[in-house]
Amino acid sequence: MPHAPFELTQMAVDIVGTSPHATNKIAAALSGKDADGKDFVISRTNFYPPAIEKAFGQEQKIGNASPTVHAEMAVLQAAPRTEGSAIAITDLFCPNCAKYMAEAGVKTIYIDHKGLDKDWANRNGEDFEDMSMRIVKHAGINVYVVNRKKEELTPIFESSSKYAPSIENPIYLEKYNGPAEIPAFMAFVAERKAFYKDRPFAAAFALGGLGNLYAIAADEHPSIGYTAKTLEEPEGKYSFTLQPLNRLMLAAKRHGLSLHRNFLYVSRTPTGRDLVNAVGADLTKFYIGDRERSRGPNSLAALEMLEGAKVIEIVP
């Protein structure tokens, strides 16, 4: 990696004060290699997608989701490629972000030692122990606490180099040689719909290096390392399952791809969290197979809020 753990963590700490969040200021820094093998390092804070903040302010939930994009998701979506990357975070990571980092192919997580005593840790320490850590352990991600002043690394979990996490239903990803046109895209969607049957899924065209076009699709799936048979029951608001739209966004970044803003399909209404993350990544135009189908009324409420405020566009 291009930066040592202490430097990477310092990068996150250096910008955390610029977070627009009034009480939970969190930052993350990511280092890795892009599709050409060149080192990169970037950092981001948690933030409110401007269109959502303008329409609803900073307090209004989108369905049942907060209107913020978490720092981990923000830095993953800003990266050129996330496979094999290392991430440093100022605070403990929530179970959702644990799933995101697993799907993105992150190999190592560094947590600033001061984050162990901050607000999120004090309020949600049980979620970290009971869910976040179980998710990253199943994914084979190494986790360390970083003391920058002492230059000490304390392992929370170290995965075996021989461990290969299971992926029950891998994403679909193929180079696409056809035109980037609506009929071609809908033909691809129909093909994936026949394959997934009744399983919720998302599909898109994506752009890679040299202007290459790719077709990519992902279904609802247990977090990496889990299967339908080993999936654990959640005890609170979090789940061990990753929803299709978030999975698609993260899988694209894992492979160094950018989702095409004009060719994005979801088979049912996404969750509020999926929609907030998508808007944060400037993905605001969707084809929806059946908008009446969703995980529940909060998803439908989020869709109606964002569509009514013209934050997102649903293509007929």
C-alpha positions as CSV (number, residue, x, y, z in Angstrom):
1,M,0.0,0.0,0.0
2,P,1.3,3.5,-0.8
3,H,0.7,4.8,2.8
4,A,1.7,3.3,6.2
5,P,-1.2,2.8,8.6
6,F,-0.2,5.8,10.7
7,E,-0.1,8.1,7.7
8,L,-3.3,6.8,6.3
9,T,-5.1,7.3,9.7
10,Q,-3.6,10.8,10.0
11,M,-5.1,11.7,6.6
12,A,-8.6,10.8,7.9
13,V,-8.0,12.6,11.2
14,D,-6.8,15.7,9.3
15,I,-10.2,16.2,7.5
16,V,-12.7,14.9,10.1
17,G,-13.3,18.4,11.3
18,T,-14.6,19.4,7.9
19,S,-17.5,17.0,8.1
20,P,-20.8,18.9,7.8
21,H,-22.4,16.7,10.4
22,A,-23.1,18.7,13.6
23,T,-22.5,15.9,16.1
24,N,-21.0,12.8,14.4
25,K,-18.0,14.0,12.4
26,I,-16.4,10.9,10.8
27,A,-13.8,10.6,8.1
28,A,-12.1,7.8,6.2
29,A,-9.0,7.5,4.0
30,L,-8.4,4.8,1.4
31,S,-5.3,3.6,-0.3
32,G,-5.0,1.0,-3.1
33,K,-4.1,0.5,-6.7
34,D,-6.1,1.7,-9.7
35,A,-6.9,-0.4,-12.8
36,D,-3.5,0.5,-14.2
37,G,-1.7,-0.7,-11.1
38,K,-0.9,2.9,-9.9
39,D,-1.0,3.7,-6.3
40,F,-3.7,6.1,-5.1
41,V,-4.8,7.5,-1.7
42,I,-8.0,9.6,-1.1
43,S,-10.0,10.7,1.9
44,R,-13.6,11.7,2.5
45,T,-15.9,12.7,5.4
46,N,-19.5,11.7,5.9
47,F,-21.7,14.2,4.1
48,Y,-25.2,15.2,3.1
49,P,-25.8,14.8,-0.7
50,P,-26.4,18.4,-1.7
51,A,-29.7,17.7,-3.5
52,I,-31.1,15.9,-0.4
53,E,-29.9,18.6,2.0
54,K,-31.4,21.3,-0.2
55,A,-34.8,19.6,-0.3
56,F,-35.0,18.2,3.2
57,G,-32.3,19.7,5.4
58,Q,-30.1,17.7,7.7
59,E,-32.6,16.3,10.1
60,Q,-35.4,14.8,7.9
61,K,-35.1,11.0,7.5
62,I,-35.4,9.6,4.0
63,G,-37.9,6.9,4.7
64,N,-36.2,5.4,7.8
65,A,-32.7,6.2,6.6
66,S,-30.6,9.1,7.8
67,P,-29.9,11.7,5.0
68,T,-26.1,11.2,5.3
69,V,-23.7,9.1,3.3
70,H,-21.3,7.5,5.7
71,A,-17.6,8.3,5.4
72,E,-16.7,4.7,4.4
73,M,-19.2,4.6,1.6
74,A,-18.2,8.1,0.5
75,V,-14.5,7.2,0.1
76,L,-15.3,3.8,-1.5
77,Q,-17.4,5.5,-4.2
78,A,-14.8,8.2,-4.8
79,A,-12.0,5.6,-5.4
80,P,-10.9,4.5,-8.8
81,R,-10.8,0.9,-7.7
82,T,-11.3,-0.8,-4.3
83,E,-10.1,-4.4,-4.7
84,G,-7.4,-5.2,-2.1
85,S,-7.5,-1.7,-0.6
86,A,-6.8,-0.5,2.9
87,I,-9.1,1.9,4.8
88,A,-8.5,4.0,7.9
89,I,-11.5,5.4,9.8
90,T,-11.7,7.9,12.7
91,D,-14.5,5.9,14.4
92,L,-15.9,2.4,14.7
93,F,-17.7,1.2,11.6
94,C,-21.4,0.3,11.6
95,P,-22.7,-3.0,10.3
96,N,-23.9,-1.4,7.0
97,C,-20.4,-0.1,6.4
98,A,-18.9,-3.5,7.3
99,K,-21.0,-5.0,4.5
100,Y,-19.9,-2.2,2.1
101,M,-16.2,-2.7,2.8
102,A,-16.6,-6.5,2.4
103,E,-18.4,-6.2,-1.0
104,A,-15.8,-3.6,-2.2
105,G,-12.9,-6.0,-1.6
106,V,-11.3,-4.1,1.3
107,K,-8.5,-6.2,2.8
108,T,-7.5,-4.2,5.9
109,I,-9.3,-1.7,8.2
110,Y,-7.5,0.7,10.6
111,I,-9.4,2.4,13.3
112,D,-8.0,5.5,15.1
113,H,-7.7,4.6,18.8
114,K,-9.6,7.8,19.8
115,G,-12.6,6.4,17.9
116,L,-13.0,3.7,20.6
117,D,-14.3,6.4,23.0
118,K,-16.3,8.6,20.7
119,D,-20.1,9.1,20.4
120,W,-20.9,6.3,18.0
121,A,-18.9,3.8,20.0
122,N,-20.6,4.8,23.2
123,R,-24.0,4.5,21.7
124,N,-23.5,1.6,19.4
125,G,-20.7,-0.5,20.8
126,E,-22.8,-3.6,20.9
127,D,-23.6,-3.3,17.2
128,F,-19.9,-3.1,16.4
129,E,-19.1,-6.2,18.5
130,D,-22.2,-8.2,17.6
131,M,-22.5,-7.4,13.9
132,S,-19.8,-5.3,12.4
133,M,-17.0,-7.6,13.5
134,R,-18.8,-10.7,12.6
135,I,-19.3,-9.4,9.1
136,V,-15.7,-8.5,8.5
137,K,-14.5,-11.7,10.1
138,H,-16.6,-13.7,7.6
139,A,-15.2,-11.6,4.8
140,G,-11.6,-12.2,5.9
141,I,-10.8,-8.5,6.6
142,N,-8.0,-7.6,9.0
143,V,-8.9,-5.0,11.6
144,Y,-6.4,-3.0,13.7
145,V,-6.5,-0.1,16.2
146,V,-4.0,2.6,15.4
147,N,-2.3,4.8,18.0
148,R,-0.6,7.4,15.8
149,K,1.4,9.1,18.6
150,K,2.9,5.8,19.8
151,E,3.0,4.3,16.3
152,E,1.3,1.2,17.7
153,L,-0.9,-1.3,15.8
154,T,-3.1,-3.4,17.9
155,P,-4.9,-6.3,16.1
156,I,-8.6,-6.8,16.7
157,F,-8.8,-9.5,14.1
158,E,-6.3,-11.0,11.7
159,S,-7.6,-13.3,9.0
160,S,-5.6,-16.3,7.7
161,S,-3.9,-15.7,4.4
162,K,-5.4,-19.0,3.2
163,Y,-9.0,-18.0,4.0
164,A,-11.2,-17.5,1.0
165,P,-14.7,-16.2,1.9
166,S,-17.7,-17.8,0.2
167,I,-19.8,-15.8,-2.3
168,E,-23.0,-17.8,-2.9
169,N,-24.2,-15.8,-6.0
170,P,-21.4,-13.8,-7.6
171,I,-22.2,-10.7,-9.5
172,Y,-22.6,-10.8,-13.3
173,L,-20.0,-8.8,-15.1
174,E,-19.1,-9.0,-18.8
175,K,-17.6,-6.6,-21.3
176,Y,-20.4,-5.4,-23.5
177,N,-19.8,-4.9,-27.2
178,G,-23.2,-3.6,-28.2
179,P,-24.4,0.0,-28.3
180,A,-25.1,2.1,-25.2
181,E,-28.8,2.5,-26.1
182,I,-32.0,1.9,-24.3
183,P,-33.2,-1.1,-26.3
184,A,-29.9,-2.9,-25.8
185,F,-30.0,-2.1,-22.1
186,M,-33.6,-3.3,-21.7
187,A,-32.7,-6.5,-23.5
188,F,-29.9,-7.1,-21.0
189,V,-32.3,-6.4,-18.1
190,A,-34.8,-8.9,-19.5
191,E,-32.0,-11.5,-19.7
192,R,-31.0,-10.9,-16.1
193,K,-34.7,-10.9,-15.0
194,A,-35.1,-14.4,-16.5
195,F,-32.0,-15.5,-14.6
196,Y,-32.8,-14.1,-11.2
197,K,-36.5,-15.0,-11.5
198,D,-38.2,-13.5,-8.4
199,R,-35.0,-12.5,-6.6
200,P,-34.6,-8.7,-6.2
201,F,-31.7,-7.5,-8.4
202,A,-30.1,-4.4,-9.9
203,A,-28.5,-4.1,-13.3
204,A,-26.5,-1.4,-15.2
205,F,-24.2,-0.5,-17.9
206,A,-20.8,0.6,-16.5
207,L,-17.8,2.4,-18.0
208,G,-14.3,1.1,-17.7
209,G,-10.9,2.1,-19.0
210,L,-10.4,3.1,-22.6
211,G,-14.1,3.9,-22.8
212,N,-15.0,0.2,-22.6
213,L,-18.6,-0.6,-21.8
214,Y,-19.6,-3.4,-19.3
215,A,-22.9,-5.0,-18.3
216,I,-23.1,-5.6,-14.6
217,A,-25.9,-7.1,-12.4
218,A,-26.2,-8.1,-8.7
219,D,-29.0,-9.6,-6.6
220,E,-29.8,-9.3,-3.0
221,H,-27.2,-11.3,-1.2
222,P,-25.8,-12.3,2.2
223,S,-22.7,-10.3,3.2
224,I,-19.6,-11.9,1.7
225,G,-18.6,-15.0,3.7
226,Y,-22.2,-15.9,4.5
227,T,-24.6,-18.1,2.6
228,A,-28.3,-18.6,2.9
229,K,-27.7,-21.5,5.2
230,T,-25.2,-19.7,7.5
231,L,-26.9,-16.3,7.5
232,E,-27.6,-15.1,11.0
233,E,-30.7,-13.4,12.2
234,P,-30.3,-9.7,13.0
235,E,-31.2,-8.4,16.4
236,G,-31.9,-4.8,15.7
237,K,-32.2,-2.4,12.8
238,Y,-29.2,-3.8,10.8
239,S,-29.2,-6.9,8.6
240,F,-26.5,-9.3,7.4
241,T,-28.0,-9.0,3.8
242,L,-26.8,-6.5,1.2
243,Q,-29.4,-5.0,-1.0
244,P,-29.1,-5.1,-4.8
245,L,-28.4,-1.4,-5.5
246,N,-25.7,-0.9,-2.9
247,R,-24.2,-4.2,-3.9
248,L,-24.1,-3.1,-7.6
249,M,-22.5,0.2,-6.7
250,L,-19.8,-1.4,-4.6
251,A,-19.1,-4.3,-7.0
252,A,-18.5,-1.8,-9.8
253,K,-16.0,0.1,-7.8
254,R,-14.3,-3.1,-6.8
255,H,-13.6,-3.7,-10.4
256,G,-12.6,-0.2,-11.2
257,L,-15.9,0.7,-13.1
258,S,-18.3,3.6,-12.9
259,L,-22.0,3.0,-13.3
260,H,-23.5,4.8,-16.3
261,R,-26.0,7.4,-15.0
262,N,-28.5,6.8,-17.8
263,F,-28.6,3.0,-17.6
264,L,-29.5,1.8,-14.1
265,Y,-32.3,-0.6,-13.3
266,V,-33.7,-2.0,-10.0
267,S,-36.3,-4.8,-10.0
268,R,-38.1,-3.3,-7.0
269,T,-38.1,0.0,-5.0
270,P,-34.7,0.3,-3.2
271,T,-34.4,1.0,0.5
272,G,-34.0,4.5,1.8
273,R,-30.3,3.8,2.6
274,D,-29.7,2.5,-1.0
275,L,-31.3,5.7,-2.4
276,V,-29.3,8.1,-0.2
277,N,-26.1,6.3,-1.2
278,A,-27.0,6.4,-4.8
279,V,-27.8,10.1,-4.8
280,G,-24.5,10.7,-3.0
281,A,-22.8,9.0,-5.9
282,D,-24.7,11.2,-8.4
283,L,-26.9,8.3,-9.5
284,T,-30.3,9.8,-9.7
285,K,-32.1,8.2,-12.7
286,F,-33.7,4.8,-12.3
287,Y,-35.7,2.3,-14.2
288,I,-37.8,0.3,-11.7
289,G,-39.4,-3.0,-12.5
290,D,-42.1,-3.0,-9.9
291,R,-42.2,0.1,-7.7
292,E,-44.9,-1.4,-5.5
293,R,-42.6,-4.2,-4.4
294,S,-40.1,-3.2,-1.6
295,R,-38.7,-4.3,1.7
296,G,-41.5,-2.3,3.4
297,P,-43.4,1.0,3.6
298,N,-40.3,3.0,4.5
299,S,-38.7,2.2,1.1
300,L,-41.8,3.4,-0.7
301,A,-41.9,6.5,1.5
302,A,-38.3,7.3,0.6
303,L,-38.9,6.8,-3.1
304,E,-41.9,9.1,-3.0
305,M,-40.0,11.8,-1.0
306,L,-37.1,11.9,-3.4
307,E,-39.1,11.6,-6.5
308,G,-41.6,14.3,-5.3
309,A,-38.7,16.7,-4.6
310,K,-37.2,16.0,-8.0
311,V,-34.0,14.6,-6.4
312,I,-34.4,11.5,-8.4
313,E,-36.0,10.6,-11.7
314,I,-37.9,7.4,-12.3
315,V,-38.0,6.5,-16.0
316,P,-41.4,5.2,-17.2
